[in-house]
Amino acid sequence: LIHHTSSGGQCQEPCEYRGYSYTWCKQLGGKKAAWDYCSSQPGLEASGKRCATPCELWGASYHSCYLQDGNWGYCGLITRWDHAKYSQENKLCISQCRATQGTFQCNTLDGIEPCAPFRDVTTRGLPCHNNYRCARYGHSGYQCHTDKEDDSWAYCGRRSLDECVWISHQTNATQAEFCILSYAQGGNDNITFRRERQDKLIHPAKEQFQNATYLIDSITSSISIPDSWALGSVRLYKQEEIFCKGINYTNLVLQISKSTEFYLPIARVLFPNTLDADEFLRLALYTSLHSAFYPPAYAIVVSLSEPMLCSINTYDMKNSTCSLLDIV
């Protein structure tokens, strides 16, 4: 695990109480003294109280969270090595990689640098070519080819969280493909992605892909999502929920407009209403979007613990139910 301090530094020693009423550590980087507050476990602030909100900057220069007792407290992010992100110069990001004025950026110990929010996407949100994915190619920075033209190269950023390794499970009746990811923020639980072919997802243009990436980046919560919001000709739209085995799943579709009243889907994700992991929701949307750009296209079904085995292709919009896949 990587423990970060409230001011964005990286702990060089264990995040512990050390005889005080709060947890702290000696840091590298950050904006304060040599020592700073940190969180010993995900979801806790420095004094050990439970956070009621995510640990964020909230417009300040330090991370804090709103506590269940009604106060605010210092906290620090915790990431796993396999969820770490890197800048285009291969430096560890100590903050989230988010879009600022058209370019994705993150804080490193050497300052703010461009980064890529997803695997094989440039720092400006364009898709890398399948045959020339994000790598160094003999240079110091990471880059990838974005088009057929020889000069169509752009910077990207390495991610230690590899793209999903899809595991196929087949029976005589059907086949399902799963990807199991470790939960972010250092937890021991897993999140499961299941992909299902979607022939109705259309191929987006590169500019539409770019706008879709910025729109995906605007998601900051998987719990509270508007029914619809847009960026240019691209919008995210919540369709009717799907009910499967006692769980309600939000049905979120990424669409492009062909007219003021006509939209076509370019990505689709289903996730349980109780999911509180916006990073994985963004990853699922990108995974579906990327598959539409480089077919075959898939919808991504996100689930906690046990995978969701309802086939969304046989979903009955009238009674909000769907049939179970024949998987044993």
C-alpha positions in Angstrom: 0.0 0.0 0.0 1.0 3.6 -0.7 0.0 6.0 2.1 -0.2 9.7 1.1 -0.3 12.6 3.5 -3.0 15.3 3.8 -0.9 17.7 1.8 -0.2 15.2 -1.0 3.2 13.8 0.0 4.1 10.2 0.2 4.8 8.5 3.5 8.4 7.3 3.9 7.6 5.5 7.2 4.5 3.7 8.5 1.4 5.8 9.1 1.1 5.5 12.9 0.0 7.3 16.1 3.5 7.4 17.6 2.1 8.3 21.0 -0.2 11.1 19.7 -3.9 11.2 19.2 -3.6 11.2 15.4 -1.7 9.2 12.7 1.1 10.9 10.9 4.3 10.0 9.0 7.5 11.4 7.6 6.8 12.5 4.1 8.5 13.0 0.7 6.9 15.9 -1.1 3.8 17.6 0.1 3.4 21.3 1.0 3.9 21.2 4.7 6.7 20.3 7.1 8.7 17.0 7.0 5.9 15.3 8.9 2.2 15.4 8.1 -1.2 13.8 8.9 -2.1 10.5 7.1 -4.9 7.9 7.3 -4.0 4.5 8.7 -6.9 2.8 6.9 -9.2 3.7 4.1 -12.2 5.7 5.2 -10.6 7.0 8.4 -9.3 10.5 9.1 -6.1 11.1 11.1 -7.6 10.8 14.6 -9.2 7.4 13.6 -12.8 8.7 13.2 -14.9 7.5 10.3 -15.2 9.7 7.2 -18.7 10.4 5.9 -17.4 11.8 2.6 -14.5 10.9 0.3 -11.0 12.2 1.3 -10.6 15.2 -1.1 -9.0 18.6 -1.4 -12.4 20.4 -1.3 -10.8 23.5 -2.7 -8.0 23.6 -0.1 -4.3 22.7 -0.2 -4.8 19.7 2.0 -7.0 16.6 2.0 -9.9 16.4 4.5 -13.2 14.6 4.9 -16.5 15.4 6.6 -16.9 13.2 9.7 -20.0 11.3 10.9 -20.0 13.5 14.1 -20.4 16.7 12.0 -16.8 17.9 12.1 -14.0 18.0 9.5 -10.7 16.1 9.8 -7.4 15.7 8.0 -7.0 12.6 6.0 -4.7 11.1 3.4 -5.3 8.9 0.3 -4.3 5.2 0.3 -3.6 3.5 -3.0 -2.4 0.0 -4.0 0.7 -0.4 -6.1 -1.4 -2.1 -8.7 -3.7 0.9 -8.9 -1.0 3.5 -9.2 -0.9 5.9 -12.0 2.1 7.6 -13.6 2.8 10.8 -15.5 4.0 10.9 -19.1 7.5 11.1 -17.7 6.9 7.9 -15.7 6.6 9.6 -12.3 4.2 8.3 -9.7 1.0 10.4 -9.4 0.2 11.4 -5.8 -3.2 12.7 -6.8 -5.9 11.6 -9.2 -5.3 12.1 -12.9 -8.1 14.5 -13.9 -8.8 16.9 -16.8 -7.7 20.6 -16.4 -8.3 22.9 -19.4 -8.3 20.1 -21.9 -5.3 18.1 -20.6 -5.3 15.4 -18.0 -2.8 16.2 -15.1 -1.7 14.9 -11.8 0.5 16.0 -9.0 3.9 14.2 -8.7 6.6 14.8 -6.2 8.2 17.1 -8.8 5.1 19.1 -9.5 2.1 18.9 -11.8 2.7 16.8 -15.0 0.4 15.5 -17.8 -1.0 12.0 -17.4 -3.5 9.7 -18.9 -6.7 8.8 -17.1 -7.0 5.4 -18.6 -4.8 2.8 -20.2 -3.9 3.6 -23.9 -5.5 7.1 -23.9 -3.4 10.2 -24.5 -3.1 13.1 -22.1 -5.7 14.9 -24.2 -8.2 12.0 -24.1 -7.6 10.6 -27.6 -7.5 6.8 -28.2 -4.1 5.1 -28.9 -3.9 3.0 -32.0 -4.3 -0.7 -31.2 -1.0 -1.5 -32.9 1.0 1.3 -31.2 -0.2 1.4 -27.6 1.3 3.5 -24.8 5.0 2.8 -24.4 8.3 4.6 -24.5 9.4 3.6 -28.0 13.0 4.7 -27.2 12.1 8.0 -25.6 12.1 9.2 -22.0 8.3 9.9 -22.0 5.4 7.6 -22.8 3.7 8.1 -26.1 1.4 6.3 -28.6 0.3 6.5 -32.2 -3.2 7.9 -32.7 -3.7 7.7 -36.4 -2.4 6.2 -39.7 -0.2 9.3 -40.3 3.4 8.9 -39.3 3.4 12.2 -37.3 0.3 11.3 -35.3 2.1 10.7 -32.0 0.9 11.9 -28.7 1.9 11.7 -25.0 0.2 9.2 -22.8 0.9 7.8 -19.3 1.7 4.3 -17.9 -0.7 2.8 -15.5 0.2 -0.1 -13.2 -3.5 -1.2 -13.2 -3.5 -3.3 -16.4 -6.5 -3.5 -18.6 -8.8 -6.3 -17.7 -7.6 -9.9 -18.2 -10.8 -11.5 -19.3 -11.5 -15.0 -18.1 -13.9 -17.1 -20.1 -16.4 -19.4 -18.5 -18.4 -21.6 -20.9 -21.1 -24.2 -20.5 -23.1 -26.1 -23.2 -25.6 -23.2 -23.3 -23.6 -20.0 -23.1 -20.4 -18.3 -22.4 -19.5 -15.4 -20.0 -16.3 -13.4 -19.7 -15.2 -11.9 -16.4 -12.5 -9.6 -15.1 -11.8 -9.4 -11.4 -10.2 -6.3 -10.0 -9.0 -5.5 -6.5 -11.0 -2.8 -4.8 -9.4 0.6 -4.7 -8.1 2.4 -1.6 -6.4 -0.7 -0.3 -9.4 -2.8 0.5 -9.4 -6.6 0.3 -12.7 -6.9 -1.6 -13.0 -7.4 -5.3 -15.1 -5.8 -8.0 -16.1 -8.0 -11.0 -16.6 -6.8 -14.5 -18.6 -9.0 -16.9 -18.7 -8.1 -20.5 -21.6 -8.8 -22.9 -21.6 -8.3 -26.7 -23.6 -5.2 -27.8 -24.1 -5.1 -31.5 -26.1 -1.8 -31.2 -23.1 0.2 -29.9 -21.8 2.3 -32.8 -18.2 3.3 -33.6 -17.5 6.9 -32.3 -15.3 9.3 -34.2 -12.0 10.3 -32.5 -13.4 13.7 -31.5 -16.5 12.0 -30.0 -14.2 9.6 -28.2 -12.3 12.5 -26.8 -15.4 14.3 -25.6 -16.7 11.0 -24.1 -13.5 10.7 -22.2 -13.8 14.2 -20.7 -17.5 13.4 -19.9 -16.5 10.2 -18.1 -13.8 12.1 -16.2 -16.6 14.4 -14.9 -18.0 11.6 -12.8 -17.1 12.1 -9.2 -19.6 9.8 -7.6 -21.2 6.5 -8.4 -23.9 7.0 -5.8 -25.4 10.4 -6.9 -25.6 10.5 -10.7 -27.9 12.9 -12.7 -30.4 11.4 -15.0 -28.6 13.1 -18.0 -25.7 15.4 -18.6 -23.8 16.3 -21.8 -20.6 17.6 -23.3 -21.0 18.8 -26.9 -22.7 16.1 -28.9 -22.0 13.4 -26.2 -24.2 12.7 -23.2 -24.5 10.3 -20.4 -28.1 9.0 -19.9 -29.6 6.8 -17.2 -32.1 4.4 -18.7 -34.6 2.3 -16.8 -33.0 0.3 -14.0 -32.5 -3.5 -14.3 -33.5 -5.8 -11.4 -31.5 -9.0 -11.0 -31.6 -11.4 -8.1 -32.8 -8.9 -5.6 -30.4 -6.1 -6.7 -31.2 -2.9 -8.6 -28.7 -2.0 -11.3 -28.3 1.5 -12.7 -28.3 1.3 -16.5 -26.0 4.1 -17.7 -25.5 4.7 -21.4 -23.0 7.0 -23.2 -24.6 8.4 -26.3 -23.9 10.7 -29.3 -26.6 13.0 -30.8 -27.6 12.7 -34.4 -30.3 15.3 -33.9 -32.0 17.2 -31.1 -34.1 14.2 -30.3 -32.1 11.2 -31.7 -29.2 9.6 -29.9 -27.1 6.5 -30.6 -25.2 4.5 -27.9 -21.4 4.3 -27.9 -20.9 2.7 -24.4 -23.1 1.0 -21.8 -22.4 0.1 -18.1 -24.6 -1.5 -15.5 -23.7 -1.2 -11.8 -25.5 -1.8 -8.5 -27.0 1.2 -6.9 -24.9 0.6 -3.8 -21.6 0.8 -5.6 -19.4 3.5 -4.0 -16.4 3.4 -6.3 -16.4 6.2 -8.9 -12.9 5.2 -10.2 -14.3 1.7 -11.2 -17.4 3.3 -12.8 -15.1 5.5 -15.0 -13.0 2.4 -15.8 -16.0 0.4 -16.8 -17.3 3.2 -19.1 -14.0 3.6 -20.7 -13.7 -0.2 -21.3 -17.0 -0.2 -23.0 -16.2 3.0 -25.0 -12.8 1.5 -26.1 -14.5 -1.7 -27.3 -16.9 0.4 -29.4 -14.0 2.2 -31.0 -12.1 -1.0 -31.6 -14.8 -3.7 -32.1 -16.3 -6.0 -31.0 -18.3 -3.8 -28.7 -19.3 -4.8 -25.2 -21.5 -3.5 -22.4 -19.8 -3.8 -19.0 -21.7 -5.1 -16.0 -20.1 -4.2 -12.6 -20.9 -6.2 -9.5 -19.6 -6.5 -5.9 -18.5 -9.9 -4.7 -20.7 -12.3 -6.7 -21.0 -11.5 -10.5 -24.3 -10.3 -11.9 -25.4 -13.1 -14.3 -28.5 -11.6 -15.8 -28.3 -11.3 -19.6 -28.9 -7.6 -20.5 -29.4 -8.6 -24.2 -32.6 -10.4 -23.2 -33.7 -7.6 -20.9 -37.5 -7.0 -20.9 -38.1 -3.3 -20.7 -41.7 -3.8 -19.9 -41.4 -5.6 -16.6 -37.8 -4.6 -15.7 -36.5 -8.1 -15.5 -33.9 -10.0 -17.4 -33.1 -13.7 -17.8 -30.3 -15.5 -16.1 -27.3 -16.8 -18.0 -27.0 -20.5 -17.8 -23.8 -20.6 -15.9 -23.0 -23.1 -13.2 
